[in-house]
Amino acid sequence: MQERRVTYGLNLRGMAGSLRKSMGFYVFLGFFSVFALLFVVLPLAVIFLSTEAEDLLKVAVDRNVISAIFMSVYTASLTTIISLIFGVPLAFLIARYRFPGRDVIDAIIDIPTLLPHTAAGIMVVSILGNRQPLGRILSSYGISFLDTFLGIVAAQLFLSFPYLVKSARDAFLKVDPNLEKAARTLGGGMFTIFFKIYLPLSMHAILTGAVLTWARAISEFGAVAVIAYTPYTAPVLVYETFVTKGLEATRPIVLLLVIITLAIFIFLRKLSKIEYE
């Protein structure tokens, strides 16, 4: 009995010591987490608190503002759909097959995320500009990328496409290859294996990549401004308003953009069944 009491006392002292040490760790986490959150929360709080409701209502019915926001949402959605159609097969190819140049292709896909966005815009113009070989051919068929919504999509696609491919690639890599082998022994072809095994098991990550692609596309400014300054997207309109009218005139537009994009983003996350942790 005495021995049990001694052991119990030692356990209590050990737990108390562990708790004291853990408290320091929790304080460490809390301090740096709060500090990091301030970088996001403070700008949002300033925009909300410094914008009058009357000014917000004015921009909410401004045809130019609504048109710019619609253009951003529309082109970002189109960019995401194109990324899904072409990015998922490419991601599967990189993830499941070994071939010469595979690592080079995988590295090339990362390049747009490393470039200054204006440099990315220059690269897109160098291919699709009306005076460039490919751009000249397309222009002869009435397809122009300079100052058109096609140019906006091209710029957004170049910079946001990697997010979808990388998310899908990582998801495909996590699928157990033994499932494919078992399906083959049962006579399943690769189309069946892809659509009934790989795609369902990777869908969560693919949808996550699609949401990230959409978010990245809708926020793009630098590359879009180079190839298609007009028609205005929301980021370009914000910049134009800031340069010509100043900070006070820009705040209501920014707040409206935050509200609309946040609502759409939450909807997309719910749609893809991505739960906040």
N, C-alpha and C positions, 0 to 999 in steps of 0.2 A: 504493500500500500504506500509506504514511504517512498519507495523507488518510483512509483507512478506519479506521485506528487512532484518529485524532483524533475522527472522527465517533462511533465506538464508545464512546470515553471520555466524550464529551459526553452520549451517550444514557444511559450508566450514571449519570453525575452527575445528570442530569435525573430519572431514575427514583428515585434515592436521595432527591432533594429532594421529589419527589411523595409518596414513601412516608412521609417525616417529617411532611409536612403532613397526610397522610391519617391517620396515627396519632393525631393530636390529635382528628380527627373521630370516629374509632372510640372513643376514650376518652370523648368527649362523649356518643355514643350509648349506650355501655355504662353510664355513670354514671346517666343519667336513666332508662334502661330498667330497671335494677336497682332504682332508687328507686321507680319506678312499680309494679313487680311486688311490692314489699314490702307495698303496700297490700292486695294480694289474698292473698299467701302468709302473712303474719304472722297475720291473724285465723284462717285455716284451720289453721295450725300450732298456735296456742294451743288451739283447740277440740279437735284431735286429741290433743295432749299432756296436756291438763288433764282429759280424760274417762277414767274408769276403764272397763275392759272389762266389769266386772260391772254398772256402771250402764247401759252401752250395751245389754247383754243384757236388762236389766229393761225398758227402754222399748221394745225390739224386740218384746217379747211383750205389751206393754200394749195392751189392746183400744182404748182411747181414742186413743192415739197412732197406731196402725195405721189406725184409722177416719179420723182427720183427714188423714193422708197420702194414703190412698186417695181421699178426697173431693177433695183438691187435684189429684191426678193425673187423676181421672175428669172433673172439671169443666174442667180446663185442656185435656184432649184434646177434649172436646165443643166447647169454645170455639174450638179450632183448626180443627175440622171445619167448624163454621158459618162461620168466617172464610174458609176456602177456598171454600166453596160460593157465598157472596155477595160476597166480596172480589175474587176473580179477575175476574168479569165487570165489576165496577165499575172495577177497575184498567185493564182493556182499554178501556173506554169513555173514561176520562180520557186514556189514552195515545194512542189512535189517532184520536179524533174531536174536532173543534172545534165547540163549541156555546156559546150564551150561558150565562154562569154557570159555565163549566168551571173557571176559575181560583178562583172562590169555593168551589166544591165541593172542589177540591184542597186549599185552605187550611183548610177546615172539618175535613177528615179529620185534620189535624195537631193540632187543638185538644185532644183528650184527652191527648196526650203532653205538653202544656204545663201542664196543670192540676195543682194539689195533689190527691192522690188522695182525700182526704176530700171535697173539693169535687166531684170526679167522682162519688163515692158519693151526695152530696146531689142531684146532677143526675139520677142514675138513679132515686132514690127519688121525686123530683118528678114522674116520669112513671109509674113502676110501683107506687108506694105504694098501699095498699088504699083510701086516701081520695082519691086523685087520679082524674081522669076515666077515663083508660085503665085504671088499676089497678082501679077500681071495676067496670068492665065485665068485665075478665078474672076478677075475684074472683067475679062472679055465675055464672061457668062453672066455678068451683072451681080457678082458676089463680091462685096467689098467689106473689109474689116475696119477701115479707118473711120472713126466717128460713127460707128453703127453698133447695134446691140450684139452683133456677131463678134466684134472686136472685144467687147466687154467679156463675153463668154470665153473667148480664146485666152485672154489675160487671166481670168479667174481660174480657168481649167489648168493652165500651165503651173500655177502656184498652189492649187489646192488638190490636184490629182494625186500627189504622193501620199496624202493622208489616208485616202481610201485604200490605195494599193498596199501600204504598209500594214494597216489594220487587218485587211483581208489575208495578207501573206502570213502574218503571225498567227492568225486563227487557223489557217489551213495546216500550218506546221504542227499545231497542237493536236490535230486529229490522229488517232491511233492508226498507223498503216495496216495493222492486222485486220481492221474492219474492211479495208479495201480488199485484202487477200481473201477474207472469208466470202465477200460478195462475189469475187471472181470465181471462186470454187463452186458457187451456186449458179454460175452462168451469167452474172451481171456484166453488162458492158460499161464502158467508162462514162457514157452519158447518164446511165442509171445511177452509177456509183457517185458521180459528181452531184446530181440533183437530189438524190435520196439519202446520201451519207454526208459528204463534205459540206454541201451548202447548208443543210439544216443545222449541223453541229457548229458551223461557223457564223450563223446568221446574226447572233448577238453582236459579235465583234465587227461584222461587216456594217451593220446598222450604226454602230458607234462611229465607225470611220466615215459613214455617210453624213452623220450629224456634224462631225468635225469638218468635213469637206464643205458642207453648206455654210457653216459658221465662218470658215476661213474665206470662202468666196464672197460672202456678203460684205465682209469688212475690207476687201481689197481696194486700195487706192492708187498706189504708186504705178503699178503696171497698167492699170486701167486708164489712168490719166495720160499715159504716154501714147497708147494706141487709140483710145476713144474717150476723149475728154467730155464729149457730148455724144449721145444724150446723157444727161447727168444721172449718175448713180448717187445714192445717199452720201457716201464718203466724199465724192467729188463736190457735191452741193454744199456739204459742210465746209469744206476747204474754201470754195468760192465765196461763200457767205462770210466766212471769217476774214478773208483777205479784203473783200470789198466793203463790208459793213461793220466788222469788228466783233468782239467777244460777246457783247450783250445780245446782238441779233442772232448769234449762232447757238446760244444755249437752249432756247426752246426747240430748235430743230434736233439738237443732240438728244434732248430728253425724250422727244417723241420717238426718235429712232431707237433709243434704249428700250422704251416701253413696248414698241411693236416687235422688235427683234427678240426681246426677252420672252414675250408671249409665244412667238412662233417657236423659239428654241425649246421652251418648256413643253410645248405641244409635241414637237418632234421627239423629244426624249421620252415622253409618255408613250408616244406611238411606237417607238422602238423598244419599249419596255425596259428602258435603262433606269434603274432606281438610284436615287441619290443615296449616298452612304452617309 
